């Protein structure tokens, strides 16, 4: 969603791009993304690791994902599952922001009168799509 916002500013406000997307804003956006992703993973991991596990403790996966560990739990996991559900409901928000940003971008591109300008604008977004 951050990349979509960046492309939105670059295409819809090209003359103000360097003012809007200055170094301070870029750092804030990056830190916000890292903190949000890390916090989400930390919350899920902390709740799952507090559960009592049964069996051999062997997980037949390439990576040790949360749901695989959750299957080893001997106790009621409804609280953890509820927390994971709430977090998963929040995950589509970035996708919604991406779709909104690209709708504005598409609208701006279609208003460009020159074919060369449209081509440049589409090529700017093509890698991100």
Helices and strands as residue ranges (DSSP letters): H 2-12, G 14-16, H 17-20, H 23-49, H 66-70, H 78-110, H 115-126
